[in-house]
Amino acid sequence: MKRALISVSDKTGVVEFARELVSLGWELLSTSGTMRMLKEAGLPVTSVSDVTGFPEICDGRVKTLHPKIHGALLARRDIPDHMRQLEENGIGTIDIVCVNLYPFRETIAKPDVTMEDAIEHIDIGGPSMVRSAAKNWESVTIVVNPEDYATVISELKAEGQTSRETRLQLSAKAYTHTAEYDMAISTWMRAQAGLPEKLFLEYDICQPLRYGENPHQEATFYKTAKKVPYSLATAEQLNGKELSYNNIQDANAALNIVREFKDKPFAVGLKHMNPCGAGVGETIAEAWTKAYEGDKTSIFGGIVAFNREVDLATAEMLKPIFLEIVMAPSFAPEALDLLCTKKNLRVLKVDMDGVVKNQMACVSVNGGLLVQNQDLDTCALSLDQCVTKAKPTEAQMKDLEFTWKMVKHVKSNAIVVGCGGMLLGVGAGQMNRVGSAKIALEQAFDASSGGSTVSLRSTPPLASQSEAPVPPLNVPRVAVVEPARLASNALNLVLASDAFFPFDDCVTLAAQYGVKAIVQPGGSIRDEDSIKKCDELGIAMLFTGERHFKH
């Protein structure tokens, strides 16, 4: 009679699996809790202790570490001397091993886990049996995942044994199982011991991708075992084509922005990893209107994300625009029906509940890997951070908070300009900060002009006549949300910078475009130059002491 050893922590489907084996004439060996469960199910089971002639000792720490178990697993059936030794020592073969391991990951995930509890959930005998069986896969079938029970039973019923191909695949899965287990233990123990010189990464395949950034590059999307909010790995795709590598990169960047905004409805449009429009409003429709009007050109072919359910009114505004992806925590049924009429539009429902905890951000470099914590913290702004004579108004403080949250998600050098809860200008990735400032300010002045063709020479004259004004710009009429209100704010813009100003040139340029308040980290040896220039021009400026480079 062939024998199967069953000893599992995850008992999903194990009784049914064991019952099928018994019906096929197999003898069952088992230990402890699994043995009790099988006996309670009315199945004949032999205790491993009866096989070894030795009791379980040390609170169950030692039960299967015995030659009558490992000899039964490791003996090669095609080597006569191995089989002779088994016979001489009264050892029968074990041909199926069904084992999975103590729940170590689940144990250390508990917030109050102790070292003692974690150590007690490190399996010793289980991995030893798994590895022994996996090593002798030509003769032994090792099953570590309940999902494989059906395949094993099906092949036993059809052929009386598992196929060589199946045994090889199950062996590979078994080694993966023990490798993941040991990696989790090693990572946790090294953290307790303060040993950082090794890094183990564990990701499961989420989906293969058609290609990477470009068609000649291969790519695959992997996910962590732990579910986290604002993740594409667990998003539900409700419509549209399969996500591409670039889609995933851009959509992830958009979700990182969305998670900054919780208090009010928020919408962001994103293109090539940078926001091209964003807004907060009393409704999600108003938030989207602000986001769209901030840059109607760049959003073409872009990605849109919301922090509230998308309603029909918003969906009706989205439908005429060519977009790659629309993401939200939920969609009203009629809104979803409307968006799904565009068969290629990817519509994603993304979990946005729960606390966002810091996790590793990894970037590959030639021959290595850079690892850091994600940039999750965004300090709150207060009047105590103001370093200038002029102080921001209540409305300006709200806009400074808005732009400060946005600028950390723009490629450095980063400058953003906003007003009225609306992103009006983005300067990203320029080689000097004043270059980014000029791009953002020109775009912002264009969007905030509110209708009539104007010249920048209509702005108040500079306090310092030695500063040359920028050339006049003819700004075409732009239809914006609440144009009358924005027109009144056209010279009340605020500006945020992801890092300090090395010179006062950004302040000078900002004044020429009507900026009235600035937020930046500070920390330059020439901070006083920028403060002095702000005082000279009547601009309020806050120093946060917090930099947000995004390379």
C-alpha positions as CSV (number, residue, x, y, z in Angstrom):
1,M,0.0,0.0,0.0
2,K,1.3,3.4,-0.9
3,R,1.6,6.0,1.8
4,A,0.9,9.7,2.0
5,L,2.1,12.0,4.8
6,I,-0.3,14.8,5.5
7,S,0.6,17.6,8.0
8,V,-0.7,21.1,7.1
9,S,-1.2,24.5,8.7
10,D,-3.6,25.6,6.0
11,K,-6.3,22.9,6.2
12,T,-8.3,24.2,3.3
13,G,-9.6,21.1,1.4
14,V,-7.3,18.7,3.2
15,V,-10.1,16.4,4.4
16,E,-11.5,16.0,0.9
17,F,-8.0,15.4,-0.5
18,A,-7.3,12.8,2.2
19,R,-10.7,11.1,1.6
20,E,-9.9,10.7,-2.1
21,L,-6.5,9.2,-1.3
22,V,-8.1,6.6,1.0
23,S,-10.7,5.7,-1.6
24,L,-7.8,5.1,-4.0
25,G,-6.2,2.7,-1.5
26,W,-3.6,5.0,0.1
27,E,-2.5,4.8,3.7
28,L,-2.4,8.1,5.6
29,L,0.3,9.2,8.0
30,S,-0.2,12.4,10.0
31,T,0.7,14.5,13.0
32,S,-1.0,16.6,15.8
33,G,-3.8,18.8,14.7
34,T,-4.1,17.5,11.1
35,M,-4.3,13.9,12.4
36,R,-7.1,14.9,14.8
37,M,-9.1,16.6,12.0
38,L,-8.7,13.6,9.7
39,K,-9.8,11.2,12.5
40,E,-12.8,13.4,13.3
41,A,-13.8,13.1,9.6
42,G,-13.8,9.3,10.0
43,L,-10.7,8.6,8.0
44,P,-8.1,5.9,9.0
45,V,-4.9,7.7,10.0
46,T,-1.6,6.4,11.3
47,S,0.4,8.6,13.7
48,V,3.9,9.5,12.6
49,S,5.0,8.6,16.2
50,D,3.8,5.0,15.5
51,V,5.9,4.9,12.4
52,T,9.1,6.3,14.1
53,G,8.6,4.5,17.4
54,F,9.3,7.9,19.0
55,P,6.9,10.3,20.6
56,E,6.5,14.0,19.7
57,I,8.7,15.9,22.1
58,C,9.6,19.5,23.1
59,D,6.0,20.7,22.7
60,G,5.8,19.3,19.2
61,R,9.1,20.9,18.0
62,V,10.4,17.4,17.2
63,K,8.1,14.9,15.6
64,T,9.1,14.2,11.9
65,L,12.9,14.7,12.1
66,H,13.6,10.9,12.0
67,P,15.3,8.5,9.6
68,K,12.1,6.5,9.2
69,I,10.5,9.6,7.7
70,H,13.4,11.2,5.8
71,G,14.7,7.8,4.6
72,A,11.3,7.1,3.3
73,L,11.3,10.3,1.4
74,L,14.9,10.5,0.1
75,A,15.6,7.0,-0.9
76,R,15.9,6.7,-4.7
77,R,13.6,4.0,-6.0
78,D,16.0,3.4,-9.0
79,I,19.0,2.6,-6.8
80,P,18.9,-1.0,-5.5
81,D,21.2,-0.2,-2.6
82,H,18.9,2.6,-1.4
83,M,16.0,0.2,-1.4
84,R,18.0,-2.5,0.3
85,Q,18.9,-0.1,3.1
86,L,15.2,0.8,3.6
87,E,14.3,-2.9,3.9
88,E,17.1,-3.7,6.3
89,N,15.9,-0.8,8.6
90,G,12.2,-1.5,8.3
91,I,11.4,1.7,6.5
92,G,8.6,1.9,4.0
93,T,8.5,4.5,1.3
94,I,6.3,7.6,1.4
95,D,5.2,8.6,-2.0
96,I,3.0,11.7,-1.4
97,V,3.9,14.5,1.0
98,C,1.2,17.1,1.7
99,V,2.7,19.8,3.9
100,N,2.5,23.5,4.3
101,L,4.1,25.6,7.0
102,Y,3.4,27.4,10.2
103,P,1.9,30.8,9.6
104,F,5.0,32.9,10.2
105,R,4.0,35.9,8.0
106,E,0.5,36.1,9.7
107,T,2.2,36.0,13.1
108,I,4.6,38.8,12.5
109,A,1.9,40.9,10.9
110,K,0.2,41.3,14.3
111,P,1.0,44.7,15.8
112,D,1.7,43.2,19.2
113,V,3.8,40.2,18.1
114,T,6.5,39.3,20.5
115,M,9.9,37.7,19.6
116,E,8.9,34.6,21.5
117,D,5.6,34.2,19.6
118,A,7.4,34.8,16.2
119,I,10.1,32.2,17.0
120,E,7.5,29.6,17.9
121,H,6.0,30.0,14.5
122,I,9.2,29.1,12.7
123,D,8.6,25.7,11.2
124,I,11.6,23.2,11.2
125,G,10.2,19.8,10.5
126,G,7.8,21.0,7.8
127,P,10.5,22.6,5.5
128,S,12.7,19.6,6.0
129,M,10.0,17.2,4.7
130,V,9.1,19.5,1.9
131,R,12.7,19.8,0.7
132,S,13.3,16.1,1.1
133,A,10.3,15.2,-1.0
134,A,11.0,18.0,-3.5
135,K,14.6,16.7,-4.0
136,N,13.3,13.2,-4.7
137,W,10.6,14.4,-7.1
138,E,11.3,11.6,-9.6
139,S,9.6,9.3,-7.1
140,V,7.7,11.5,-4.6
141,T,4.9,13.9,-5.1
142,I,5.1,17.0,-2.9
143,V,2.0,19.2,-2.5
144,V,2.2,22.5,-0.7
145,N,-0.8,24.3,-2.1
146,P,-4.4,23.2,-1.8
147,E,-5.0,24.5,-5.3
148,D,-3.0,21.5,-6.6
149,Y,-5.0,18.8,-4.8
150,A,-7.4,18.4,-7.7
151,T,-4.6,17.8,-10.2
152,V,-3.0,15.2,-8.1
153,I,-6.2,13.3,-7.5
154,S,-7.2,13.5,-11.1
155,E,-3.9,12.0,-12.3
156,L,-4.0,9.3,-9.6
157,K,-7.5,8.2,-10.8
158,A,-6.5,8.3,-14.4
159,E,-3.0,6.7,-14.3
160,G,-2.5,5.4,-10.8
161,Q,0.3,7.9,-10.3
162,T,1.2,11.5,-11.0
163,S,3.0,12.4,-14.1
164,R,6.7,13.2,-14.2
165,E,5.9,16.7,-15.5
166,T,3.5,17.3,-12.6
167,R,6.0,16.1,-10.0
168,L,8.6,18.4,-11.4
169,Q,6.3,21.4,-11.3
170,L,5.2,20.6,-7.8
171,S,8.8,20.3,-6.8
172,A,9.5,23.7,-8.1
173,K,6.5,25.1,-6.3
174,A,7.7,23.4,-3.1
175,Y,11.1,25.0,-3.2
176,T,9.5,28.4,-3.9
177,H,7.3,27.8,-0.8
178,T,10.3,27.1,1.4
179,A,12.3,29.9,-0.1
180,E,9.5,32.4,0.5
181,Y,9.2,31.1,4.0
182,D,12.9,31.4,4.8
183,M,13.0,34.8,3.2
184,A,10.3,36.1,5.4
185,I,12.0,34.7,8.5
186,S,15.4,36.1,7.5
187,T,14.0,39.5,6.7
188,W,12.2,39.7,10.0
189,M,15.1,38.4,12.1
190,R,17.6,40.6,10.4
191,A,15.4,43.6,11.2
192,Q,15.3,42.6,14.8
193,A,19.1,42.2,14.8
194,G,19.7,45.5,12.9
195,L,21.5,43.9,10.0
196,P,20.8,45.8,6.7
197,E,23.4,44.3,4.4
198,K,20.9,41.9,2.7
199,L,17.7,42.8,0.9
200,F,15.2,40.1,-0.1
201,L,12.3,41.0,-2.4
202,E,9.2,38.9,-2.9
203,Y,6.6,39.7,-5.6
204,D,4.0,37.6,-7.4
205,I,3.1,38.0,-11.0
206,C,0.1,40.2,-11.6
207,Q,0.1,40.1,-15.3
208,P,2.5,39.8,-18.3
209,L,2.6,43.0,-20.4
210,R,2.8,43.2,-24.2
211,Y,6.0,45.2,-23.9
212,G,7.7,47.8,-21.7
213,E,8.3,51.5,-22.3
214,N,8.9,50.7,-25.9
215,P,7.9,47.8,-28.1
216,H,11.3,46.2,-28.2
217,Q,11.4,45.9,-24.3
218,E,10.0,43.0,-22.4
219,A,8.0,43.7,-19.3
220,T,5.9,42.0,-16.5
221,F,3.8,43.5,-13.7
222,Y,4.4,42.0,-10.3
223,K,2.6,42.6,-7.0
224,T,3.3,42.3,-3.3
225,A,1.4,39.7,-1.3
226,K,0.1,42.3,1.0
227,K,-2.9,44.3,-0.2
228,V,-2.4,48.1,0.1
229,P,-4.8,51.0,-0.8
230,Y,-4.3,53.1,-3.9
231,S,-2.8,50.1,-5.8
232,L,-3.2,49.1,-9.4
233,A,-2.3,45.6,-8.4
234,T,-5.7,45.1,-6.8
235,A,-7.7,47.5,-8.9
236,E,-10.8,46.2,-10.7
237,Q,-10.8,47.0,-14.4
238,L,-14.4,47.6,-15.5
239,N,-13.8,48.5,-19.1
240,G,-11.2,48.9,-21.8
241,K,-8.0,47.4,-23.1
242,E,-5.3,45.8,-21.1
243,L,-3.0,48.1,-19.2
244,S,0.4,48.8,-20.7
245,Y,3.7,49.4,-18.9
246,N,3.4,53.2,-19.4
247,N,-0.3,53.1,-18.3
248,I,0.7,51.5,-15.1
249,Q,3.5,54.0,-14.4
250,D,1.3,57.0,-15.1
251,A,-1.7,55.6,-13.3
252,N,0.4,54.9,-10.2
253,A,1.7,58.5,-10.2
254,A,-1.9,59.8,-10.4
255,L,-3.0,57.6,-7.5
256,N,0.0,58.9,-5.4
257,I,-1.4,62.4,-6.0
258,V,-5.0,61.5,-5.2
259,R,-4.0,60.1,-1.8
260,E,-2.8,63.6,-0.8
261,F,-6.4,64.8,-0.9
262,K,-9.1,63.5,1.3
263,D,-11.1,66.4,2.8
264,K,-12.8,67.6,-0.4
265,P,-13.6,66.2,-3.9
266,F,-10.4,66.2,-6.0
267,A,-9.5,65.4,-9.6
268,V,-6.2,65.2,-11.3
269,G,-5.2,64.8,-14.9
270,L,-1.7,63.3,-15.6
271,K,0.6,62.9,-18.5
272,H,4.1,61.4,-18.6
273,M,4.3,61.1,-14.8
274,N,3.5,64.8,-14.2
275,P,0.1,66.4,-13.4
276,C,-1.3,68.5,-16.2
277,G,-4.3,69.7,-14.3
278,A,-5.8,69.4,-10.8
279,G,-8.6,70.9,-8.8
280,V,-10.6,70.7,-5.6
281,G,-14.3,71.6,-5.5
282,E,-17.5,71.2,-3.6
283,T,-18.5,68.4,-6.1
284,I,-16.5,66.0,-8.1
285,A,-17.8,67.7,-11.3
286,E,-16.4,71.1,-10.1
287,A,-13.1,69.5,-9.2
288,W,-12.9,67.9,-12.7
289,T,-13.9,71.2,-14.4
290,K,-11.0,72.9,-12.7
291,A,-8.6,70.1,-13.5
292,Y,-9.6,70.2,-17.2
293,E,-9.6,73.9,-17.6
294,G,-6.1,74.2,-16.1
295,D,-4.6,72.6,-19.3
296,K,-7.1,71.3,-21.9
297,T,-4.3,70.6,-24.4
298,S,-2.1,68.4,-22.3
299,I,-4.9,66.1,-21.0
300,F,-5.4,64.7,-24.5
301,G,-4.5,61.0,-24.2
302,G,-3.9,61.4,-20.5
303,I,-5.0,59.7,-17.3
304,V,-7.6,61.0,-14.9
305,A,-8.1,60.1,-11.2
306,F,-10.7,61.1,-8.7
307,N,-11.0,60.7,-4.9
308,R,-14.8,60.4,-4.9
309,E,-17.4,58.4,-6.9
310,V,-17.7,59.5,-10.5
311,D,-21.3,60.7,-11.1
312,L,-23.2,61.0,-14.4
313,A,-22.5,64.8,-14.7
314,T,-18.8,64.2,-14.5
315,A,-18.9,61.2,-16.8
316,E,-20.8,63.4,-19.4
317,M,-17.9,65.8,-19.3
318,L,-15.3,63.1,-19.6
319,K,-16.9,61.2,-22.5
320,P,-16.0,63.7,-25.3
321,I,-12.3,63.8,-24.3
322,F,-9.8,61.2,-25.5
323,L,-8.4,59.6,-22.3
324,E,-6.4,56.5,-21.7
325,I,-7.7,55.8,-18.1
326,V,-10.3,57.0,-15.7
327,M,-9.8,55.9,-12.0
328,A,-12.0,56.4,-9.0
329,P,-13.1,54.5,-5.8
330,S,-16.5,53.9,-7.4
331,F,-18.7,54.9,-10.3
332,A,-22.4,55.6,-10.3
333,P,-24.1,52.9,-12.5
334,E,-25.3,55.4,-15.1
335,A,-21.8,57.0,-15.2
336,L,-20.2,53.7,-15.7
337,D,-22.6,52.7,-18.5
338,L,-21.8,56.0,-20.3
339,L,-18.0,55.6,-19.9
340,C,-18.2,52.0,-21.1
341,T,-19.6,53.1,-24.4
342,K,-16.0,54.0,-25.2
343,K,-14.7,50.4,-25.7
344,N,-11.0,51.3,-25.4
345,L,-11.2,53.6,-22.4
346,R,-9.8,51.8,-19.4
347,V,-12.0,52.3,-16.4
348,L,-10.6,51.3,-13.0
349,K,-12.2,51.0,-9.6
350,V,-9.4,51.5,-7.1
351,D,-9.5,50.8,-3.4
352,M,-8.8,54.1,-1.6
353,D,-9.8,53.0,1.9
354,G,-7.3,52.4,4.7
355,V,-4.2,53.9,6.1
356,V,-1.3,54.4,3.6
357,K,1.8,53.0,5.3
358,N,5.3,53.6,4.2
359,Q,6.9,51.0,2.0
360,M,10.0,50.7,0.0
361,A,10.5,52.5,-3.3
362,C,13.0,50.7,-5.5
363,V,14.8,52.0,-8.6
364,S,17.1,49.7,-10.5
365,V,20.5,51.1,-11.6
366,N,23.2,49.4,-13.6
367,G,24.4,46.6,-11.3
368,G,22.4,47.6,-8.3
369,L,19.2,48.8,-6.7
370,L,18.4,52.0,-4.9
371,V,15.9,51.6,-2.0
372,Q,14.2,54.3,0.0
373,N,11.0,54.9,1.9
374,Q,8.2,56.4,-0.1
375,D,7.8,60.2,0.2
376,L,4.5,60.1,2.1
377,D,4.9,62.9,4.5
378,T,3.7,66.4,3.5
379,C,4.0,68.9,6.4
380,A,1.0,71.0,7.2
381,L,1.4,74.7,6.5
382,S,0.9,77.5,9.1
383,L,1.5,81.2,9.4
384,D,4.4,80.4,11.8
385,Q,6.3,79.3,8.7
386,C,6.1,82.8,7.1
387,V,9.5,84.5,6.8
388,T,8.4,87.7,5.2
389,K,6.8,90.9,6.2
390,A,3.7,90.2,4.1
391,K,1.5,87.5,5.4
392,P,-0.7,85.2,3.2
393,T,-4.4,85.7,3.4
394,E,-6.7,82.8,4.4
395,A,-7.5,82.1,0.8
396,Q,-3.9,82.2,-0.2
397,M,-3.1,79.8,2.6
398,K,-5.6,77.3,1.2
399,D,-4.0,77.7,-2.2
400,L,-0.5,77.3,-0.8
401,E,-1.5,74.1,0.9
402,F,-3.0,72.8,-2.4
403,T,0.1,73.7,-4.5
404,W,2.5,72.4,-1.8
405,K,0.8,69.0,-2.0
406,M,1.0,69.1,-5.8
407,V,4.6,70.1,-6.3
408,K,6.0,67.0,-4.6
409,H,4.5,64.9,-7.4
410,V,6.2,66.9,-10.2
411,K,9.6,66.0,-11.6
412,S,12.4,68.1,-10.3
413,N,13.2,70.9,-10.8
414,A,9.5,71.5,-9.9
415,I,7.4,74.6,-9.8
416,V,3.7,74.8,-9.7
417,V,1.3,77.7,-9.7
418,G,-2.3,77.8,-8.6
419,C,-5.3,79.8,-7.5
420,G,-8.8,79.1,-6.2
421,G,-8.1,75.4,-5.6
422,M,-6.9,75.0,-9.2
423,L,-3.6,74.0,-10.7
424,L,-2.8,76.6,-13.4
425,G,0.8,76.1,-14.3
426,V,3.4,73.2,-14.0
427,G,7.1,73.6,-14.7
428,A,8.7,70.1,-14.6
429,G,12.2,68.6,-15.0
430,Q,14.1,71.6,-16.2
431,M,17.8,71.8,-15.7
432,N,17.5,75.1,-13.7
433,R,14.7,76.2,-11.4
434,V,14.0,79.5,-13.0
435,G,13.4,77.6,-16.3
436,S,10.7,75.6,-14.6
437,A,9.3,78.7,-13.0
438,K,9.0,80.5,-16.3
439,I,7.1,77.6,-17.9
440,A,4.7,77.3,-15.0
441,L,4.1,81.1,-14.7
442,E,3.5,81.6,-18.4
443,Q,1.0,78.7,-18.4
444,A,-0.7,80.0,-15.2
445,F,-1.0,83.6,-16.4
446,D,-2.5,82.3,-19.7
447,A,-5.1,80.2,-17.8
448,S,-5.9,82.8,-15.2
449,S,-6.3,85.9,-17.4
450,G,-10.0,85.2,-17.4
451,G,-10.9,86.2,-20.9
452,S,-9.6,89.5,-22.4
453,T,-6.4,89.7,-24.3
454,V,-3.9,91.3,-22.0
455,S,-0.2,92.3,-21.8
456,L,1.9,91.4,-18.8
457,R,2.9,95.0,-18.8
458,S,-0.5,95.7,-17.3
459,T,0.7,94.1,-14.0
460,P,1.8,96.5,-11.3
461,P,5.3,97.9,-11.9
462,L,8.2,96.2,-10.2
463,A,9.5,97.9,-7.0
464,S,13.0,97.6,-8.3
465,Q,13.3,99.4,-11.7
466,S,16.6,97.7,-12.3
467,E,14.8,94.5,-13.0
468,A,13.9,94.1,-16.7
469,P,10.2,93.1,-17.2
470,V,9.4,90.1,-19.2
471,P,8.3,90.8,-22.8
472,P,4.6,91.3,-23.3
473,L,2.5,88.2,-23.9
474,N,-0.7,88.2,-25.9
475,V,-3.0,85.8,-24.0
476,P,-5.9,84.4,-26.0
477,R,-9.3,84.1,-24.5
478,V,-9.6,81.0,-22.4
479,A,-12.9,79.6,-21.2
480,V,-12.4,78.8,-17.5
481,V,-14.6,77.7,-14.6
482,E,-16.2,80.8,-13.1
483,P,-14.3,83.2,-15.3
484,A,-15.3,86.3,-13.4
485,R,-14.0,85.0,-10.2
486,L,-10.8,83.8,-11.7
487,A,-10.3,87.0,-13.5
488,S,-10.4,88.8,-10.2
489,N,-7.7,86.4,-8.9
490,A,-5.6,86.7,-12.0
491,L,-2.9,88.7,-10.1
492,N,-3.4,86.7,-6.9
493,L,-1.5,83.5,-7.9
494,V,0.5,81.4,-5.5
495,L,3.6,79.4,-6.3
496,A,5.2,76.3,-4.8
497,S,8.7,75.0,-5.3
498,D,9.9,71.5,-4.4
499,A,13.3,72.8,-3.3
500,F,14.9,76.0,-2.2
501,F,15.6,79.0,-4.4
502,P,19.4,79.3,-4.9
503,F,18.9,82.9,-6.0
504,D,16.2,85.6,-5.9
505,D,15.5,85.2,-9.7
506,C,12.4,83.0,-9.2
507,V,10.9,85.6,-6.8
508,T,11.5,88.3,-9.3
509,L,10.0,86.4,-12.1
510,A,7.0,85.3,-10.0
511,A,6.2,89.0,-9.1
512,Q,6.1,89.9,-12.8
513,Y,3.3,87.3,-13.3
514,G,1.2,88.5,-10.3
515,V,2.3,85.9,-7.7
516,K,1.4,87.1,-4.2
517,A,2.5,84.1,-2.1
518,I,5.2,81.4,-2.3
519,V,5.9,78.2,-0.4
520,Q,9.3,76.6,-0.6
521,P,11.5,74.5,1.7
522,G,14.2,77.1,2.4
523,G,17.7,76.1,3.3
524,S,19.8,77.9,0.7
525,I,22.8,79.9,1.9
526,R,21.2,82.7,0.0
527,D,17.7,82.5,1.6
528,E,18.0,86.0,2.8
529,D,18.2,87.2,-0.8
530,S,14.8,85.6,-1.6
531,I,13.3,86.9,1.6
532,K,14.5,90.4,0.9
533,K,13.2,90.4,-2.7
534,C,9.8,89.2,-1.4
535,D,9.7,92.0,1.1
536,E,10.6,94.4,-1.6
537,L,7.8,93.2,-3.9
538,G,5.1,92.6,-1.2
539,I,5.1,88.8,-1.6
540,A,4.4,86.5,1.3
541,M,6.7,83.5,1.6
542,L,6.6,80.3,3.7
543,F,9.6,78.1,4.5
544,T,8.6,74.5,5.3
545,G,11.9,73.0,6.0
546,E,10.9,70.0,4.0
547,R,12.2,69.2,0.5
548,H,10.3,67.1,-2.1
549,F,12.7,66.2,-4.9
550,K,11.2,63.7,-7.4
551,H,13.9,62.5,-9.8
